Amino acid sequence: MNDHTAPQPELAAWRPRLAAMAAAAANDDGAHDASHLERVWRSAATLLGHHLDADPLVVMAASYLHDLVNLEKDDPERAQASRRSALLARALLLEAGFPPGRLDAVAHAIEAHSFSAAIVPTTIEARIVQDADRLDALGAVGLARMFSISGRMRRALAHPTDPLAENRELDDRAYTLDHIVLKLAKLPDMMQTAAGRDLANERLGRLLVFRQEFAAEWLGAATAA
């Protein structure tokens, strides 16, 4: 154990406090609710097992507080959401007595988690949090979140006659299914950790199978009895 590794009692003491801070800032977005934060922390905890040099308390704090300011995907200030979350998290943690020497690391991990912000993570803690958040965009839960978000944006499920975009340009602003190839399929190669990349590829595989099955049903293809 290195000097920055949080002992289990410290994690256990802070977890409910961090969850309460996040809950106080929650809105009605089912794709970014308390369950999302718990899943991000659980994925991050898995990745921590491959990076014993990382500070678990920093990762935990950033996992729970990364969406304190959550702007809709089509909000013109969307790219600023993670920076605002980092500022608010810093203030809340300082008031709560969080170790001040770890605030910068938490803030950076929160800022760098966002795809829209395009901030390069420079610490192992930030890389873990970014991977954990992006893992929740993949697999079965990621699929449900994708459709939930697109429903809020009032986007169609798929193109009426060409759901797989075989004869048109992909457009996920209009068609939800296009998002799988246009963005989600790129996530595994963008992962910051080897373990995150392996998990991302596994989950993406399930999404690609779904895409094919969805298209077949969408176009009325016969299914086996």
Protein Blocks (a to p, Z undefined) as FASTA:
>chain_A
ZZklccfklmmmmmmmmmmmmmmmpcfbfklcfklmmmmmmmmmmmmmmmmkbcfklmmm
mmmmmmmpacdfklmklmmmmmmmmmmmmmmmmmnopafklmmmmmmmmmmmpmklopac
fbfklmmmmmmmmmmmgcjklmmmmmmmmmmnopafbdfklmnopabccdfklmmklmmm
mmmmmmmmmpcbfklmmmmmmmmmmmmmmmmmmmmmmnopacdZZ
